[in-house]
Structures are given as structure tokens and as C-alpha cells.
Amino acid sequence: MYQKFIINQDGVLKFGTVYLHKDLLSPGEQCRFGGGLWRIDHSRGAIVLYGRSFDFGLPHLDCVRRIDWTGIGGCPRPLLHMPHWPDEYPAVPVFAQRESTALWGSKTPCRVLVTGSRGFLGSRVAWYLEKCGCTLYTPTHQEMEITDIESCIQAVESFRPDFVIHCAAISSTGYCQEHPEASKAVNVEGTCHVVSAATLHNARCIYMSSDQVYQNDTNEWTMTYREEDTDLENHPPRGIYGRDKLLMEQQAQAIAPSAIALRLTWMYDSREFSSMPNAPQQLKEDRGIMANLEKARREQSPIKACTRERRGVTDVWEVVKCIASILHKAHLEKKNELPGGVYNCGAESTCTTYELYLRLAKERQIDPSLILPDDSWSRSLAMNTDKISALINSNDFVKPKDQGEVAHFG
Ligand SMILES: NC(=O)c1ccc[n+]([C@@H]2O[C@H](COP(=O)([O-])OP(=O)(O)OC[C@H]3O[C@@H](n4cnc5c(N)ncnc54)[C@H](OP(=O)(O)O)[C@@H]3O)[C@@H](O)[C@H]2O)c1
């Protein structure tokens, strides 16, 4: 018999004297965060943790939320970890991390890996989820190169997240049009790598798609689209970006049907959060509709706005909040009970882009004559969002109240 410990799926560190680490598991329990060996160090008056479990790997001691002393006589003592055993140094004190109850109630905060966390959406998702009490890993582009499957597996394996929020992409439609190979490598294959790596380590993936998947040769500017209104084979999206996003969805869902694809609209930052006293410095600058309007005001340069285009335009914080709601629901319920699939996610739209610009210009006291009507082309990217509203509590995801052109927090 050996003196062994494990850290279970709820972050409970359990001790015992057993042959195998798995003998420490109760029925239904999993060893999610590794294990090792323990011994009493009388000279230090402490319990020393060292080594690793062959079955479950190195202990992730930063995941410890509670220490169960029963297997060691029920008496709490100082805990020291010796990561370089048999070297006695360093000897690192181990504490149960305080649980955050901001979003997760009494459950262990969930571990979330965010890709593209230096980008417009990813930086806001990471900032918000950290405030909600999630334990985050936000690898840089270099630390997790999504075109490289090994890099993805390594990043996921090293952190063992519950969820991967995949925001890394080539997000410029123009760049994708000019660089189709890069678009395919990053937006299609890169996403498949991320979804595969997440699935390999039992993490659930939420990844970002786009309303551009609806713009095909059947597109009528008065239409509003549901999730099933796409047809990659017979009526593929017109642009490379939209086509690759649709291809990405098909391939990623084939790898992991439980993954969730969010078809996002054009986004902007309402700046309500960014102007808060603790405004996160790392948020990537907004290049959305409000930025266009501010530029027009600053430079007194007119904007051409289409009179025959309809599309949702969404405050990015609304999307961030929606992602947090999905995590919250999936984490508090069973992780895999929330149905996977493709979801339209953002503001619905009932007015034209020209009308929207005019209205926002008026609200912001910008000279409306700077908005010029353009009727030279037409399209609709307008989405119906009933499916996502049914997925999460409608109180969590605030649908736009007035016409639905631009979604703000309620
Ligand atoms: N912004 C919108 O209005 C909008 C609308 C609809 C859908 N979306 C979708 O939402 C997601 C997020 O968009 P966003 O606006 O936040 O994009 P973004 O600001 O351009 O950020 C993209 C991020 O992806 C990273 N990245 C690019 N290639 C990578 C690679 N090969 N490996 C690892 N990381 C890589 C970039 O890192 P580096 O900068 O270091 O290269 C950057 O951090 C995308 O899927 C986008 O298509 C966005």
C-alpha cells in the first residue's frame, strides 16, 4: 500500500493509503486534476506532496478548491508541494483556492481557455469571464497557433479547461477574399484543430461563425434567416469568408456535435464598460458602426449607407454576456446536456442600414447630412434568434427592445 492523493473533478484533494490512485475514487467520481504521493514531514510539521499519478498525471494544485483530510486522520496540517522531488527545493505551500461565487454559485468556478484573446471579441470575453470568477487561460497567438494541431493539443492539455471559447480567426472579409488559402487554413482547419483538441480533453467548445453565411445567390434584402437557411453545395455564400465559415461549421460539428457555433452579426462596443473606472487596457479597439460614425464626425467625411441592406448590429457586450450565460447554464447543469449545434446570436433587424445609421447619428447628435443613401446594391444578413433565446434563459440574453436594430444591455 502507498500513501497517495488525487484531485477530483470538483477540485477536492483527497488522501489515502491505497495500491492505485483510482482506489481513492468514490463511485461516479473522476480524477480530473491528477494526483501524486504524500508523506508526513515531522521536521516541518507538514504533509509533503510529491510525484505524479501514472494513471491521472501530474497534480494541478492550482485547481484545489477544498482539502478532504479524512484519509489522513482528519487533522488539517500545512501542505507543501515538492515539484522537483527528490529535490527538497522548492517546497511550495498549497492552499485551497477561495471559490468565487460571482457567477458559479457554490460550484467550482469553471476553467476556460479563450483563443484570440487579444482580438476584439476575445479580449472582452476574457475580461468579462475573469470578472465572473472563471479560471482563465488566454494563450497568445504564438502560444497557441491554431493552424498547428500539436500546438492546440498542447495548450488544451496543459490547462485542462472545461470550456474552450474559440475567438481566434481571420475576421476581415476583405483579407479572406484576397487570401483564400490563409482563410481556409485559419478559419476552417484552425477551428477544426481547436475543436478536436478540446474534444480530446473532454472540454466543450464554443466557436464563432458569422451572419455572412446567409449571403448567397438567393439572398433577398427583405428576408430574415433561420439557422437552417444555408446551402453550401447548391447556394454557397458569395464571399470566401462566409463560405469558409459555413464549411468550418460543417466540419467542426462533424468532429464534435456538442460544440456550439455562434453566428455573430457585425459588432461594436457601446463603450459603457470601457469607460468604467477599471476599464481594461487590453481591450482591442472597436472598428464597428459607432467607430465609423465617430470618424465621420471627426473628419466631417460622409458615410454611404445602403438603403436596401438589412443586418443585425450588436453591442459586443451583449454577445459576451450571451457566451457567459451559455457557460453558466452548461456548467451549473451537466456540461453536455446543453444541446450543441449552430445558433444565430445577436440583434435581429427590422430596418435598413441607412435608417440605422440615421437613427444612431441623431442619437449621437451627428449631422445626418453626413449619411448618404446608397441604393446601388442589396442584401440581407438579418437573423431570427428564437433558437438561442430558447437555449438560454431569455432573462439572461436581453433581446433588443426597440425594433431590434442595435442590441444594448437592458
Ligand atoms: N468583429 C465582428 O464584428 C465579427 C462579426 C461576425 C463574426 N465575427 C467572428 O468573431 C470572431 C472574433 O472576431 P474579432 O473581431 O474578435 O477578431 P479579431 O479582432 O481580428 O481577433 C482575431 C484574433 O485571432 C488571432 N489569430 C489570428 N490568426 C491566428 C492563428 N493562426 N492562431 C492563433 N490566433 C490567431 C489574432 O491574433 P493576432 O492579432 O496576434 O494575430 C487575434 O487575437 C471571429 O471568428 C470572427 O470571424 C466577428
The ligand as an SDF file (V2000), in Angstrom:
LIG
                    3D

 48 52  0  0  0  0  0  0  0  0999 V2000
  -15.9010   41.6340  -35.1550 N   0  0  0  0  0  0  0  0  0  0  0  0
  -17.0840   41.3930  -35.7110 C   0  0  0  0  0  0  0  0  0  0  0  0
  -17.9050   42.3110  -35.9330 O   0  0  0  0  0  0  0  0  0  0  0  0
  -17.4670   39.9640  -36.0750 C   0  0  0  0  0  0  0  0  0  0  0  0
  -18.6750   39.7310  -36.7350 C   0  0  0  0  0  0  0  0  0  0  0  0
  -19.0640   38.4130  -37.0130 C   0  0  0  0  0  0  0  0  0  0  0  0
  -18.2220   37.3580  -36.6480 C   0  0  0  0  0  0  0  0  0  0  0  0
  -17.0160   37.6250  -36.0380 N   0  0  0  0  0  0  0  0  0  0  0  0
  -16.1820   36.4730  -35.6700 C   0  0  0  0  0  0  0  0  0  0  0  0
  -15.9060   36.5500  -34.2850 O   0  0  0  0  0  0  0  0  0  0  0  0
  -14.5860   36.0370  -34.0150 C   0  0  0  0  0  0  0  0  0  0  0  0
  -13.7620   37.0980  -33.2950 C   0  0  0  0  0  0  0  0  0  0  0  0
  -13.6380   38.2340  -34.1640 O   0  0  0  0  0  0  0  0  0  0  0  0
  -12.7920   39.5150  -33.7340 P   0  0  0  0  0  0  0  0  0  0  0  0
  -13.4330   40.6920  -34.3620 O   0  0  0  0  0  0  0  0  0  0  0  0
  -12.5380   39.4960  -32.2620 O   0  0  0  0  0  0  0  0  0  0  0  0
  -11.4150   39.2060  -34.4980 O   0  0  0  0  0  0  0  0  0  0  0  0
  -10.0190   39.9760  -34.3440 P   0  0  0  0  0  0  0  0  0  0  0  0
  -10.1640   41.2140  -33.5400 O   0  0  0  0  0  0  0  0  0  0  0  0
   -9.4520   40.0850  -35.6990 O   0  0  0  0  0  0  0  0  0  0  0  0
   -9.1410   38.9420  -33.4880 O   0  0  0  0  0  0  0  0  0  0  0  0
   -8.7480   37.7140  -34.0100 C   0  0  0  0  0  0  0  0  0  0  0  0
   -7.7350   37.0760  -33.0790 C   0  0  0  0  0  0  0  0  0  0  0  0
   -7.3380   35.8400  -33.6650 O   0  0  0  0  0  0  0  0  0  0  0  0
   -5.9360   35.6970  -33.5230 C   0  0  0  0  0  0  0  0  0  0  0  0
   -5.4230   34.8350  -34.5800 N   0  0  0  0  0  0  0  0  0  0  0  0
   -5.4680   35.0380  -35.9200 C   0  0  0  0  0  0  0  0  0  0  0  0
   -4.8830   34.0200  -36.5590 N   0  0  0  0  0  0  0  0  0  0  0  0
   -4.4740   33.1350  -35.6030 C   0  0  0  0  0  0  0  0  0  0  0  0
   -3.7960   31.8780  -35.6340 C   0  0  0  0  0  0  0  0  0  0  0  0
   -3.4030   31.3320  -36.7880 N   0  0  0  0  0  0  0  0  0  0  0  0
   -3.5350   31.2450  -34.4500 N   0  0  0  0  0  0  0  0  0  0  0  0
   -3.8850   31.8200  -33.2860 C   0  0  0  0  0  0  0  0  0  0  0  0
   -4.5120   33.0050  -33.1920 N   0  0  0  0  0  0  0  0  0  0  0  0
   -4.8000   33.6580  -34.3320 C   0  0  0  0  0  0  0  0  0  0  0  0
   -5.4050   37.1150  -33.6350 C   0  0  0  0  0  0  0  0  0  0  0  0
   -4.1460   37.1810  -33.0200 O   0  0  0  0  0  0  0  0  0  0  0  0
   -3.0100   38.1900  -33.6090 P   0  0  0  0  0  0  0  0  0  0  0  0
   -3.6910   39.5300  -33.7290 O   0  0  0  0  0  0  0  0  0  0  0  0
   -1.9400   38.1130  -32.5920 O   0  0  0  0  0  0  0  0  0  0  0  0
   -2.6430   37.6220  -34.9470 O   0  0  0  0  0  0  0  0  0  0  0  0
   -6.4780   37.8910  -32.8540 C   0  0  0  0  0  0  0  0  0  0  0  0
   -6.1650   37.8540  -31.4750 O   0  0  0  0  0  0  0  0  0  0  0  0
  -14.0370   35.6140  -35.3820 C   0  0  0  0  0  0  0  0  0  0  0  0
  -14.3200   34.2620  -35.5940 O   0  0  0  0  0  0  0  0  0  0  0  0
  -14.8380   36.4570  -36.3610 C   0  0  0  0  0  0  0  0  0  0  0  0
  -14.8870   35.8660  -37.6260 O   0  0  0  0  0  0  0  0  0  0  0  0
  -16.6290   38.8780  -35.7390 C   0  0  0  0  0  0  0  0  0  0  0  0
  1  2  1  0
  2  3  2  0
  2  4  1  0
  4  5  1  0
  4 48  2  0
  5  6  2  0
  6  7  1  0
  7  8  2  0
  8  9  1  0
  8 48  1  0
  9 10  1  0
  9 46  1  0
 10 11  1  0
 11 12  1  0
 11 44  1  0
 12 13  1  0
 13 14  1  0
 14 15  2  0
 14 16  1  0
 14 17  1  0
 17 18  1  0
 18 19  2  0
 18 20  1  0
 18 21  1  0
 21 22  1  0
 22 23  1  0
 23 24  1  0
 23 42  1  0
 24 25  1  0
 25 26  1  0
 25 36  1  0
 26 27  1  0
 26 35  1  0
 27 28  2  0
 28 29  1  0
 29 30  1  0
 29 35  2  0
 30 31  1  0
 30 32  2  0
 32 33  1  0
 33 34  2  0
 34 35  1  0
 36 37  1  0
 36 42  1  0
 37 38  1  0
 38 39  2  0
 38 40  1  0
 38 41  1  0
 42 43  1  0
 44 45  1  0
 44 46  1  0
 46 47  1  0
M  CHG  2   8   1  16  -1
M  END
$$$$
